[in-house]
């Protein structure tokens, strides 16, 4: 790792974290899309069909049966009943077609196949009832309602009820599947978050160690050198900034060792010269002492010589006096002679 610069390592760490974060977000978005798709399918293929089947059921039991009863009892005119029956036929056809175009399960397709004969019979009964209503034959309507309508319409109730019950069961199953997917999303998100956290922690720890360890080593080297110990050995590997710092400290330490060696050699040379100067000074001191002794002896001799000279001077003075006296006597003697 020390072969890469600190900035590169930090960029790699940030890039990995962003990639893991993108992975986590992508997984969450995928799960949410699946959940949304399941919810959309539940609405379009289960909730809407319930409404469609309810409309179909109302078409048969309200549009056909109720109109027949009201027309039989005289509370609805045959023309209005015919319009209601025709509207029910249109609604049944439209809603059943829309229902069969939704996403069907295998079981649902089987129930539809079983329901088709009942629906055809009910449609035929409705068509017959429509003809009677248009003809305004109320007696025929009463007879049809009592003898033919219910046997033709009642099986539709069972078929539609089976399909409605299936929608409820499939919706419940899809809800459980959605709940399981939601639980999976939560756990997968937590696992991915834990992985992201672990990877980020490990990478951050490695990067911090790769930075702080050489720095601590550099601080230790600086403190050791500051204490005057130049025997420290530096070992650096890699090409990052800390490795360059340790390399520079190593070169500085080598330079200091060389400088101290040169200073020591100079000091030894100076010490040798000082020793020679000291020995010369000692010799000079000894010779000076000898000369001082000689000077003292010379001074003593000079004092003796001075004393002798003084004595000679006194003697010469006395001799001069004696000579003067003798000269005076001689002069007197010459005068006398």
LUMZA-456655 format. One record per residue: residue number from 1; residue in one letter; z, y, x of N, C-alpha, C in turn. Coordinates in steps of 0.05 Angstrom, whole numbers, always signed. Atoms other than C-alpha are relative to their C-alpha. Layout:
% LUMZA-456655
    i  aa     n_z     n_y     n_x    ca_z    ca_y    ca_x     c_z     c_y     c_x
  NUM   A       Z       Y       X       Z       Y       X       Z       Y       X
...
//
This chain:
% LUMZA-456655
    i  aa     n_z     n_y     n_x    ca_z    ca_y    ca_x     c_z     c_y     c_x
    1   X      +0     -24     +16      +0      +0      +0      +0     +25     +17
    2   X      -1     -23     -18     +12     +46     +60     -27      +8     +11
    3   X     +27      -6      -9     -62     +43     +74     -13     +22     -18
    4   X     +10     -20     +19     -73     +91     +15     +18     +25      +0
    5   X     -16     -24      +0     -51    +163     +11     +18      +1     -24
    6   X     -19      -3     +22      +6    +184     -33     -14      +9     -26
    7   X     +14     -10     +24     -40    +222     -80     -16     -22     -13
    8   X     +16     +22     +11     -85    +161     -87     +18     -19     -15
    9   X     -18     +18     +14     -25    +117    -104     +10     +11     -26
   10   X      -9     -13     +25      +0    +167    -155     -22      +0     -21
   11   X     +22      +1     +19     -69    +171    -186      -4     -28     -11
   12   X      +3     +28     +10     -73     +95    -189     +22      -6     -20
   13   X     -22      +5     +19      -4     +93    -222      -6     +13     -27
   14   X      +6     -14     +25     -25    +145    -274     -23     -14     -14
   15   X     +23     +13     +12     -92    +109    -284      +8     -26     -13
   16   X      -9     +26     +11     -58     +41    -295     +16      +5     -26
   17   X     -16      -6     +24      -8     +72    -343     -18      +9     -23
   18   X     +18      -8     +22     -64    +106    -382     -16     -23     -10
   19   X     +15     +24     +10    -104     +41    -384     +17     -18     -17
   20   X     -18     +17     +16     -44      +2    -409      +6     +14     -27
   21   X      -4     -14     +25     -30     +57    -459     -24      -2     -19
   22   X     +24      +3     +16    -102     +55    -482      -2     -28     -12
   23   X      +0     +28     +10     -96     -21    -488     +19      -2     -23
   24   X     -20      +1     +22     -34     -13    -530     -10     +14     -25
   25   X     +10     -15     +23     -65     +40    -574     -24     -15     -12
   26   X     +23     +15     +10    -129      -1    -580      +9     -24     -16
   27   X     -10     +23     +15     -90     -62    -601     +12      +8     -26
   28   X     -12     -10     +25     -51     -22    -651     -21      +9     -20
   29   X     +22      -8     +18    -115      +9    -679     -15     -23     -11
   30   X     +13     +24      +9    -147     -59    -683     +16     -14     -22
   31   X     -17     +12     +21     -88     -87    -721      +1     +17     -25
   32   X      +0     -17     +23     -86     -27    -766     -26      -2     -15
   33   X     +26      +3     +14    -160     -34    -780      -1     -26     -15
   34   X      -1     +25     +14    -149    -107    -797     +18      +2     -25
   35   X     -18      -4     +23     -91     -88    -842     -13     +17     -21
   36   X     +14     -16     +19    -133     -34    -874     -22     -16     -14
   37   X     +21     +17     +11    -190     -83    -884     +12     -20     -21
   38   X     -13     +18     +19    -142    -133    -916      +9     +15     -25
   39   X      -9     -16     +24    -113     -78    -961     -24      +8     -17
   40   X     +24      -7     +15    -183     -56    -980     -11     -24     -15
   41   X      +9     +24     +13    -202    -128    -995     +18      -7     -24
   42   X     -19      +6     +22    -139    -137   -1036      -6     +18     -24
   43   X      +6     -18     +22    -157     -76   -1077     -27      -6     -13
   44   X     +27      +3     +11    -232     -87   -1084      -4     -28     -11
   45   X      +6     +27      +8    -230    -163   -1091     +22     -13     -17
   46   X     -21     +12     +16    -164    -174   -1127     +10     +19     -22
   47   X     -10     -19     +20    -138    -111   -1162     -22      +8     -19
   48   X     +23      -8     +17    -206     -87   -1187      -9     -23     -17
   49   X      +7     +22     +17    -225    -157   -1211     +20      -5     -23
   50   X     -20      +2     +23    -160    -159   -1252      -8     +18     -22
   51   X      +9     -19     +20    -184     -97   -1287     -26      -9     -13
   52   X     +26      +9     +11    -254    -125   -1295      +4     -24     -19
   53   X      -5     +23     +18    -228    -190   -1324     +15      +9     -25
   54   X     -14     -10     +24    -182    -151   -1370     -20     +13     -19
   55   X     +20     -13     +17    -242    -111   -1395     -17     -22     -14
   56   X     +15     +22     +12    -281    -176   -1406     +16     -13     -22
   57   X     -17     +12     +20    -222    -206   -1443      +2     +18     -25
   58   X      -1     -19     +23    -216    -143   -1486     -26      -1     -15
   59   X     +26      +0     +13    -290    -147   -1500      -2     -23     -20
   60   X      +1     +24     +17    -283    -217   -1529     +21      +2     -23
   61   X     -22      +3     +20    -216    -211   -1564      +4     +26     -16
   62   X      -2     -25     +15    -219    -137   -1585     -27      +7     -12
   63   X     +27      -7      +9    -293    -124   -1588     -11     -19     -21
   64   X     +10     +20     +19    -310    -190   -1623     +19      -6     -22
   65   X     -20     +10     +20    -248    -217   -1657     +11     +22     -17
   66   X     -12     -21     +15    -215    -152   -1676     -20     +14     -19
   67   X     +20     -12     +17    -280    -123   -1702      -6     -18     -24
   68   X      +4     +19     +22    -291    -186   -1743     +22      +2     -21
   69   X     -23      -1     +18    -221    -182   -1773      -1     +26     -16
   70   X      +1     -25     +14    -228    -108   -1789     -23      +1     -20
   71   X     +23      +0     +18    -297    -118   -1819      +6     -19     -24
   72   X      -7     +18     +22    -271    -178   -1859     +20     +12     -19
   73   X     -21     -13     +16    -211    -138   -1884      -9     +25     -14
   74   X     +11     -24     +11    -254     -79   -1901      +9     +26     +13
   75   X      -9     -24     -14    -220     -31   -1853     -21     +12     +19
   76   X     +22     -10     -17    -284     -24   -1813     -27      -7     -13
   77   X     +26      +4     +12    -354     -16   -1839     -17     -18     +18
   78   X     +17     +18     -16    -406     -67   -1817     -16     +15     +21
   79   X     +15     -14     -20    -446     -13   -1781     +18      +7     +25
   80   X     -19      -6     -22    -385      +9   -1740      +8     -25     +15
   81   X      -6     +25     -13    -367     -63   -1727     -23     -10     +18
   82   X     +23      +8     -16    -437     -77   -1703      -2     +16     +26
   83   X      +1     -17     -24    -434     -18   -1655     +22      -9     +19
   84   X     -22      +8     -17    -366     -41   -1629      -6     -27     +13
   85   X      +7     +25     -11    -392    -112   -1620     -21      +3     +22
   86   X     +21      -5     -19    -454     -87   -1584     +11     +13     +25
   87   X     -13     -13     -23    -411     -42   -1539     +16     -20     +16
   88   X     -15     +21     -14    -366    -101   -1523     -18     -18     +16
   89   X     +19     +17     -15    -426    -143   -1504     -10     +14     +26
   90   X      +9     -15     -24    -451     -89   -1457     +22      +1     +21
   91   X     -23      -2     -18    -381     -80   -1427      +5     -27     +14
   92   X      -4     +27     -11    -373    -156   -1418     -21      -6     +21
   93   X     +22      +6     -19    -440    -163   -1385      +3     +16     +26
   94   X      -2     -17     -24    -429    -104   -1338     +24      -8     +17
   95   X     -24      +6     -15    -358    -121   -1318      -1     -28     +12
   96   X      +2     +28     -11    -372    -196   -1309     -19      +0     +24
   97   X     +18      -1     -22    -431    -181   -1265     +13     +13     +25
   98   X     -14     -14     -22    -389    -132   -1223     +21     -19     +12
   99   X     -21     +18     -10    -334    -184   -1218     -12     -22     +17
  100   X     +12     +22     -16    -379    -240   -1194     -13      +9     +26
  101   X     +11     -11     -25    -406    -194   -1140     +22      +7     +21
  102   X     -22      -4     -19    -337    -186   -1108      +2     -24     +19
  103   X      -4     +23     -18    -313    -230   -1051     +16     -22     -14
  104   X     -11     +22     +15    -299    -297   -1083      +9     -22     +19
  105   X      -9     +23     -15    -258    -354   -1056     -14     -26     -11
  106   X     +12     +26     +10    -281    -427   -1062     +12      -8     -26
  107   X     -13      +7     +26    -230    -440   -1116      -9     +18     -22
  108   X      +9     -18     +20    -252    -378   -1152     -28      -6      -9
  109   X     +27      +8      +8    -324    -400   -1151      +0     -24     -18
  110   X      -2     +23     +18    -303    -466   -1181      +9      +7     -28
  111   X     -10      -9     +27    -264    -432   -1237     -22     +15     -15
  112   X     +22     -14     +13    -324    -387   -1251     -20     -20     -11
  113   X     +19     +20     +10    -369    -447   -1256     +10     -15     -25
  114   X     -12     +13     +24    -320    -479   -1305      +0     +19     -24
  115   X      -2     -20     +22    -315    -414   -1345     -27      +7     -12
  116   X     +26      -9     +10    -390    -403   -1353      -8     -13     -27
  117   X      +7     +11     +27    -400    -453   -1411     +15     +13     -22
  118   X     -16     -13     +21    -342    -422   -1449     -10     +28      -5
  119   X     +10     -27      +4    -370    -353   -1436     -26      +0     -15
  120   X     +25      +1     +14    -439    -373   -1459      +4      -5     -30
  121   X      -7      +6     +28    -409    -402   -1523     +11     +25     -14
  122   X     -11     -24     +11    -369    -339   -1534     -21     +21      -4
  123   X     +21     -19      +3    -430    -296   -1521     -18      -7     -24
  124   X     +16      +9     +23    -469    -337   -1572     +14      +7     -26
  125   X     -15      -6     +24    -413    -328   -1622      -1     +30      -5
  126   X      +2     -29      +3    -414    -253   -1609     -27      +8     -10
  127   X     +27      -6      +9    -489    -251   -1619      -3      -7     -30
  128   X      +1      +8     +28    -482    -288   -1684     +15     +20     -17
  129   X     -17     -19     +14    -426    -242   -1706     -15     +27      -3
  130   X     +15     -25      +0    -469    -182   -1688     -22      -1     -22
  131   X     +20      +2     +20    -525    -208   -1732     +11      +2     -29
  132   X     -13      -2     +27    -477    -217   -1791      +8     +28      -6
  133   X      -9     -28      +5    -450    -147   -1782     -23     +18      -6
  134   X     +23     -16      +6    -519    -117   -1780     -11      -6     -28
  135   X      +9      +8     +27    -536    -156   -1843     +19      +9     -22
  136   X     -20      -9     +20    -472    -131   -1877     +10     -22     -18
  137   X      -9     +22     +16    -456    -201   -1902     +30      -6      +6
  138   X     -29      +3      -5    -380    -198   -1907     +10     -28      -5
  139   X      -9     +27      +6    -372    -266   -1938      -7     -19     +23
  140   X      +8     +16     -23    -411    -297   -1881     +18      +6     +24
  141   X     -18      -8     -21    -367    -258   -1833     +27     -14      -3
  142   X     -25     +14      +5    -304    -287   -1865      -2     -29      +7
  143   X      +4     +29      -6    -331    -357   -1861      -3      -5     +30
  144   X      +4      +3     -29    -354    -347   -1789     +26      +3     +15
  145   X     -25      -5     -14    -287    -319   -1768     +19     -23      -4
  146   X     -19     +22      +6    -249    -376   -1801      -8     -26     +13
  147   X      +9     +27      -8    -293    -434   -1778     -12      -1     +28
  148   X     +15      +2     -25    -333    -416   -1715     +10     +19     +22
  149   X      -7     -20     -20    -305    -354   -1680     +22     -10     +19
  150   X     -22      +8     -17    -239    -381   -1655      -6     -24     +18
  151   X      +7     +22     -19    -265    -447   -1628     -19      +9     +22
  152   X     +18     -10     -21    -318    -407   -1590     +14     +19     +19
  153   X     -13     -21     -16    -272    -351   -1566     +24     -10     +16
  154   X     -25      +9     -12    -207    -388   -1550      -3     -11     +28
  155   X      +3     +11     -27    -233    -427   -1489      -4     +22     +21
  156   X      +3     -22     -19    -251    -360   -1458     +27     +10     +10
  157   X     -27      -9      -8    -177    -341   -1458     +11     -17     +23
  158   X     -10     +18     -21    -159    -402   -1417     -15      +5     +26
  159   X     +16      -4     -24    -216    -390   -1368      +7     +27     +14
  160   X      -7     -26     -11    -200    -316   -1359     +28      +0     +10
  161   X     -28      +1      -9    -126    -331   -1353      +2     -14     +27
  162   X      +1     +15     -26    -141    -381   -1297     -10     +18     +22
  163   X     +11     -18     -20    -183    -329   -1261     +20     +22      +6
  164   X     -20     -21      -4    -130    -275   -1271     +23     -11     +17
  165   X     -21     +12     -15     -76    -322   -1245      -8      -4     +29
  166   X     +10      +3     -27    -119    -337   -1185      +0     +26     +15
  167   X      -1     -26     -13    -126    -263   -1170     +28      +7     +10
  168   X     -28      -5      -7     -50    -257   -1171      +8     -16     +24
  169   X      -9     +18     -22     -40    -317   -1125     -14      +8     +26
  170   X     +14      -8     -25     -94    -295   -1076     +11     +27     +10
  171   X     -11     -26      -8     -66    -224   -1076     +27      -4     +14
  172   X     -26      +6     -13      +3    -252   -1061      -4     -12     +27
  173   X      +6     +12     -26     -26    -295   -1005     -10     +21     +20
  174   X     +10     -21     -18     -63    -236    -977     +22     +19      +8
  175   X     -23     -17      -6      +1    -195    -981     +17     -13     +22
  176   X     -16     +14     -20     +38    -248    -942     -14      +0     +27
  177   X     +16      -1     -25     -19    -250    -892      +2     +28     +13
  178   X      -2     -28     -10     -16    -174    -886     +28      +5     +12
  179   X     -27      -2     -11     +59    -178    -876      +3     -14     +27
  180   X      +0     +14     -25     +50    -230    -822     -15     +15     +22
  181   X     +15     -17     -20      -3    -186    -789     +16     +24      +8
  182   X     -17     -23      -7     +44    -127    -793     +22      -8     +19
  183   X     -21     +10     -18     +99    -168    -761     -12      -5     +28
  184   X     +13      +6     -25     +50    -191    -708      -7     +26     +15
  185   X      +6     -26     -12     +29    -118    -697     +25     +11     +13
  186   X     -24     -11     -11    +101     -98    -687      +8     -14     +26
  187   X      -8     +15     -24    +116    -154    -638     -20      +3     +23
  188   X     +20      -4     -21     +51    -147    -601      +3     +28     +12
  189   X      -4     -27     -10     +63     -72    -595     +25      +1     +18
  190   X     -25      +0     -16    +134     -84    -570      -5     -15     +27
  191   X      +6     +15     -25    +108    -137    -520     -17     +17     +19
  192   X     +17     -17     -16     +53     -91    -496     +15     +23     +12
  193   X     -17     -22     -10    +103     -34    -490     +18     -10     +22
  194   X     -18     +11     -21    +150     -79    -450     -16      -5     +25
  195   X     +17      +5     -23     +92    -100    -405      -7     +26     +14
  196   X      +7     -27     -11     +71     -27    -396     +24     +11     +15
  197   X     -25     -10     -13    +143      -8    -381      +6     -15     +26
  198   X      -6     +15     -24    +152     -65    -332     -19      +6     +23
  199   X     +20      -6     -20     +87     -52    -296      +4     +28     +11
  200   X      -5     -27     -10    +101     +22    -293     +24      +2     +18
  201   X     -24      -1     -16    +171     +10    -267      -5     -13     +27
  202   X      +5     +13     -25    +147     -39    -214     -18     +17     +18
  203   X     +18     -16     -16     +90      +5    -191     +14     +26     +10
  204   X     -15     -24      -8    +135     +67    -191     +20      -7     +22
  205   X     -19      +8     -20    +188     +29    -152     -14      -5     +27
  206   X     +14      +5     -25    +137      +5    -101     -10     +26     +13
  207   X     +10     -25     -11    +107     +74     -93     +23     +17     +11
  208   X     -23     -15     -10    +176    +107     -87     +10     -12     +26
  209   X      -9     +13     -25    +197     +55     -35     -19      +6     +23
  210   X     +19      -4     -22    +133     +63      +4      +0     +29     +10
  211   X      -3     -28      -9    +147    +138      +7     +27      +6     +12
  212   X     -27      -7      -9    +222    +142     +15      +8     -16     +25
  213   X      -8     +15     -24    +230     +86     +67     -10     +13     +26
  214   X      +9     -14     -24    +185    +120    +119     +14     +27      +4
  215   X     -14     -26      -2    +218    +187    +103     +28      -4     +11
  216   X     -27      +6     -11    +287    +157    +114      -1      -7     +29
  217   X      +3      +7     -29    +263    +127    +179      -6     +25     +16
  218   X      +6     -25     -14    +234    +195    +199     +25     +17      +3
  219   X     -25     -15      -1    +301    +229    +182     +19     -12     +21
  220   X     -18     +14     -19    +339    +176    +222     -10      +6     +29
  221   X     +11      -6     -27    +292    +187    +282      +7     +28      +8
  222   X      -6     -28      -7    +301    +262    +278     +29      +4      +6
  223   X     -29      -3      -6    +377    +256    +275      +7     -13     +27
  224   X      -5     +13     -25    +377    +207    +333      -9     +17     +24
  225   X     +11     -17     -21    +333    +252    +375     +17     +26      +3
  226   X     -17     -24      -1    +376    +312    +355     +27      -6     +14
  227   X     -25      +8     -14    +437    +273    +381      -4      -4     +29
  228   X      +5      +3     -28    +403    +266    +448      -9     -27      +9
  229   X      +8     +27      -7    +383    +193    +444     -30      -2      -4
  230   X     +29      +2      +2    +310    +186    +461     -10     -29      +3
  231   X      +8     +28      -3    +310    +110    +465     -10     -12     -26
  232   X      +8     +10     +27    +291    +103    +391     -29     -10      +2
  233   X     +26     +12      +1    +231     +59    +378     -12      +4     -29
  234   X     +12      -5     +25    +183     +78    +322     -23     -20      -4
  235   X     +22     +18      +7    +137     +29    +286     -11      +9     -27
  236   X     +12      -9     +25     +89     +55    +232     -25     -16      -5
  237   X     +25     +14      +8     +35     +19    +194     -12     +14     -24
  238   X     +13     -14     +22     -16     +46    +146     -13     +25      +9
  239   X     +14     -24      -6     -55    +109    +142      +7     +23     -19
  240   X      -8     -21     +18     -17    +150     +91     +14     +22     +14
  241   X     -13     -23     -11     +20    +215    +101     +26      -7     +15
  242   X     -25      +7     -13     +86    +182    +118      -5     -15     +27
  243   X      +8     +14     -25     +52    +137    +170      -9     +21     +21
  244   X      +8     -21     -18     +21    +199    +200     +24     +16     +10
  245   X     -25     -13      -8     +90    +232    +201     +15     -16     +21
  246   X     -14     +17     -20    +121    +173    +237     -15      -1     +26
  247   X     +16      +0     -25     +63    +172    +286      +4     +26     +15
  248   X      -5     -26     -13     +73    +246    +300     +28      +1     +13
  249   X     -27      +1     -11    +148    +235    +310      +0     -18     +25
  250   X      +2     +17     -24    +132    +178    +358     -12     +14     +23
  251   X     +12     -15     -21     +86    +222    +398     +19     +22     +10
  252   X     -19     -20      -8    +138    +277    +398     +22     -12     +17
  253   X     -21     +13     -16    +191    +228    +423     -10      -7     +27
  254   X     +11      +7     -26    +145    +204    +478      -3     +25     +17
  255   X      +3     -26     -15    +131    +277    +498     +28      +9     +10
  256   X     -27      -7      -9    +206    +291    +499     +10     -17     +22
  257   X      -8     +18     -22    +218    +230    +542     -14      +8     +26
  258   X     +14      -8     -24    +164    +253    +590     +12     +27     +11
  259   X     -12     -26      -8    +193    +324    +591     +27      -4     +13
  260   X     -27      +6     -11    +264    +298    +602      -2     -13     +27
  261   X      +4     +13     -26    +238    +253    +658      -8     +20     +21
  262   X      +8     -21     -19    +204    +312    +691     +23     +18      +7
  263   X     -24     -16      -5    +267    +354    +683     +19     -14     +18
  264   X     -18     +16     -17    +308    +298    +712      -9      -2     +29
  265   X     +11      +1     -27    +261    +291    +771      +5     +27     +14
  266   X      -4     -26     -12    +264    +366    +782     +30      +5      +7
  267   X     -29      -3      -5    +340    +365    +776      +8     -16     +25
  268   X      -7     +16     -23    +344    +309    +827     -10     +13     +26
  269   X     +10     -14     -23    +299    +348    +874     +18     +24      +7
  270   X     -18     -23      -4    +343    +410    +864     +26      -9     +11
  271   X     -25     +10     -11    +405    +368    +876      -2      -8     +29
  272   X      +5      +8     -28    +375    +340    +940      -1     +26     +18
  273   X      +1     -25     -15    +358    +411    +964     +27     +13      +2
  274   X     -27     -12      +0    +427    +435    +944     +18     -14     +20
  275   X     -16     +15     -20    +458    +379    +985      -7      +8     +28
  276   X      +8      -8     -27    +417    +398   +1045     +10     +28      +6
  277   X     -11     -27      -4    +436    +471   +1035     +30      +0      +5
  278   X     -29      +2      -4    +509    +451   +1030      +6     -10     +28
  279   X      -4     +10     -27    +504    +411   +1094      -6     +22     +20
  280   X      +6     -23     -18    +470    +471   +1128     +22     +21      +0
  281   X     -21     -20      +2    +523    +517   +1102     +25     -10     +15
  282   X     -24     +10     -13    +577    +470   +1128      -4      +2     +31
  283   X      +5      -3     -29    +543    +469   +1197      +3     +29      +8
  284   X      -2     -29      -6    +537    +545   +1195     +29      +8      +0
  285   X     -28      -8      +1    +610    +550   +1175     +15     -10     +25
  286   X     -13     +10     -25    +630    +505   +1233      -8     +17     +24
  287   X      +8     -16     -23    +588    +545   +1282     +12     +28      -2
  288   X     -13     -27      +3    +616    +610   +1253     +29      -1      +9
  289   X     -28      +3      -9    +686    +583   +1264      +1      -1     +30
  290   X      +0      +1     -29    +668    +565   +1335      -5     +27     +12
  291   X      +6     -27     -10    +637    +634   +1346     +25     +18      -4
  292   X     -24     -17      +4    +699    +665   +1316     +21      -6     +21
  293   X     -19      +8     -21    +742    +625   +1365      -8     +13     +26
  294   X     +10     -12     -25    +697    +648   +1421      +5     +30      +1
  295   X      -5     -29      +2    +702    +719   +1397     +29      +7      +4
  296   X     -28      -5      -4    +777    +713   +1394      +7      -2     +30
  297   X      -5      +3     -29    +778    +688   +1466     -11     +24     +15
  298   X     +13     -23     -14    +730    +743   +1487     +17     +25      -5
  299   X     -17     -24      +6    +774    +794   +1451     +25      -1     +17
  300   X     -24      +2     -17    +835    +767   +1489      -7      +8     +28
  301   X      +9      -6     -28    +796    +771   +1554      -5     +30      +2
  302   X      +5     -28      -1    +775    +841   +1536     +26     +16      +0
  303   X     -26     -13      +0    +846    +860   +1522     +12      -1     +28
  304   X     -11      +3     -27    +867    +832   +1590     -16     +19     +19
  305   X     +17     -17     -17    +807    +869   +1622      +7     +29      -4
  306   X      -8     -27      +7    +827    +932   +1586     +26      +7     +14
  307   X     -26      -5     -12    +898    +925   +1611      -4      +3     +30
  308   X      +5      -2     -29    +872    +913   +1682     -13     +26      +7
  309   X     +14     -25      -5    +826    +972   +1677     +20     +23      -2
  310   X     -21     -21      +2    +884   +1014   +1652     +17      +1     +25
  311   X     -17      +1     -24    +926    +990   +1711     -16     +11     +24
  312   X     +17     -10     -23    +868   +1003   +1759      -3     +31      -2
  313   X      +3     -29      +3    +860   +1072   +1729     +25     +14      +9
  314   X     -26     -12      -8    +934   +1086   +1738      +2      -1     +31
  315   X      -2      +3     -29    +930   +1059   +1809     -19     +21     +13
  316   X     +20     -19     -11    +868   +1102   +1822     +11     +28      -2
  317   X     -11     -27      +3    +904   +1163   +1796     +22      +4     +20
  318   X     -21      -3     -21    +963   +1149   +1840     -12      +3     +27
  319   X     +14      -1     -26    +916   +1137   +1898     -12     +28      +3
  320   X     +13     -26      -1    +881   +1202   +1881     +21     +21      +7
  321   X     -21     -19      -6    +947   +1238   +1880      +9      -3     +29
  322   X      -7      +4     -28    +965   +1206   +1946     -21     +12     +18
  323   X     +21     -10     -17    +898   +1225   +1974      +1     +31      +0
  324   X      -1     -29      +2    +906   +1296   +1949     +23     +10     +17
  325   X     -23      -7     -16    +975   +1299   +1980      -7      -2     +30
  326   X      +7      +4     -28    +947   +1270   +2044     -19     +22      +9
  327   X     +19     -21      -7    +891   +1321   +2043     +14     +27      +4
  328   X     -15     -25      -3    +941   +1377   +2033     +15      -1     +26
  329   X     -15      +2     -25    +983   +1351   +2089     -19      +3     +24
  330   X     +19      -2     -22    +922   +1344   +2132      -9     +29      +4
  331   X      +8     -28      -2    +902   +1415   +2116     +22     +16     +14
  332   X     -22     -14     -12    +970   +1440   +2132      +2      -7     +29
  333   X      -2      +7     -29    +968   +1399   +2195     -22     +13     +16
  334   X     +22     -14     -14    +900   +1429   +2212      +8     +29      +5
  335   X      -8     -28      -4    +929   +1498   +2200     +21      +2     +22
  336   X     -21      -1     -21    +988   +1481   +2241     -13      -3     +27
  337   X     +12      +4     -26    +944   +1455   +2296     -16     +25      +7
//
